[in-house]
Amino acid sequence: MNFKTKYMARNYFLRGIYWLFGCTSLLSAYTFIKWQKAVYYTDWTFKNINLDNPNHVIWVIDNYLCVGGVSIYWCFLLAIVIDLILRKILIKTN
């Protein structure tokens, strides 16, 4: 490959990395917002929930906080892990 092709490939690769950082950050923010809505939710289903009880928290996560059937908790953990992996890759390439 000549210099221009290498530069273009690297440029698109870094754009892809930054785009993935953005996606993981948005997913983390979305998770936090959904969790805050659940914590301060005033609907009758949440009036008797004690957030100090782990079983109640698990019930809220399983029944209210989901994205496409996947628990928002797992989405949040996945976003953090992907973000850390991408940062490690980006740090190694520079």
C-alpha positions as CSV (number, residue, x, y, z in Angstrom):
1,M,0.0,0.0,0.0
2,N,1.2,3.5,-0.7
3,F,1.2,6.3,1.9
4,K,-2.2,7.7,0.9
5,T,-4.0,4.4,1.1
6,K,-2.4,3.6,4.5
7,Y,-3.4,7.1,5.8
8,M,-7.0,6.7,4.6
9,A,-7.3,3.2,6.1
10,R,-5.9,4.4,9.4
11,N,-8.2,7.5,9.3
12,Y,-11.3,5.3,8.7
13,F,-10.2,2.8,11.4
14,L,-9.9,5.6,14.0
15,R,-13.2,7.0,13.0
16,G,-14.7,3.6,13.6
17,I,-13.1,3.4,17.0
18,Y,-14.4,6.9,18.0
19,W,-17.8,5.9,16.7
20,L,-17.8,2.8,18.9
21,F,-16.7,5.0,21.9
22,G,-19.7,7.2,21.2
23,C,-22.0,4.3,21.1
24,T,-20.8,2.8,24.3
25,S,-21.0,6.2,26.0
26,L,-24.6,6.7,24.8
27,L,-25.6,3.3,26.0
28,S,-24.1,4.0,29.4
29,A,-25.9,7.4,29.6
30,Y,-29.2,5.7,28.4
31,T,-28.8,3.1,31.1
32,F,-28.2,5.7,33.8
33,I,-31.3,7.7,32.7
34,K,-33.5,4.6,32.6
35,W,-32.3,3.6,36.1
36,Q,-33.0,7.0,37.5
37,K,-36.5,6.9,36.0
38,A,-37.0,3.5,37.7
39,V,-35.7,4.8,41.1
40,Y,-37.9,7.9,41.1
41,Y,-40.9,6.2,39.3
42,T,-44.2,6.9,41.1
43,D,-46.4,4.4,39.5
44,W,-48.3,2.0,41.8
45,T,-46.1,-1.0,40.8
46,F,-43.1,0.7,42.4
47,K,-44.7,2.2,45.5
48,N,-43.9,-0.9,47.6
49,I,-40.4,-1.5,46.2
50,N,-37.5,-1.3,48.7
51,L,-34.3,-0.5,46.7
52,D,-32.3,-1.7,49.7
53,N,-33.6,-5.2,49.0
54,P,-31.5,-6.9,46.3
55,N,-34.5,-9.0,45.2
56,H,-36.6,-5.9,44.6
57,V,-33.8,-4.3,42.6
58,I,-33.4,-7.5,40.5
59,W,-37.1,-7.5,39.9
60,V,-37.0,-3.9,38.6
61,I,-34.1,-4.6,36.3
62,D,-35.7,-7.8,34.9
63,N,-39.2,-6.4,34.5
64,Y,-38.8,-2.7,33.7
65,L,-35.2,-2.0,32.5
66,C,-34.6,-3.9,29.3
67,V,-33.5,-3.0,25.7
68,G,-34.9,-5.5,23.2
69,G,-35.4,-8.1,25.9
70,V,-31.8,-7.8,27.2
71,S,-31.5,-6.5,30.7
72,I,-30.2,-3.0,30.9
73,Y,-27.8,-4.2,33.5
74,W,-26.1,-6.5,31.0
75,C,-26.1,-3.7,28.4
76,F,-24.4,-1.4,30.9
77,L,-21.7,-4.0,31.7
78,L,-21.2,-4.8,28.0
79,A,-20.8,-1.1,27.3
80,I,-18.2,-0.7,30.0
81,V,-16.2,-3.8,28.9
82,I,-16.3,-2.7,25.2
83,D,-15.2,0.8,26.1
84,L,-12.3,-0.5,28.1
85,I,-11.2,-2.9,25.3
86,L,-11.4,-0.2,22.7
87,R,-9.4,2.2,24.8
88,K,-6.7,-0.5,25.3
89,I,-6.6,-1.1,21.5
90,L,-6.5,2.6,20.8
91,I,-3.7,3.2,23.3
92,K,-1.6,0.4,21.8
93,T,-2.0,1.7,18.2
94,N,-0.8,5.2,19.1
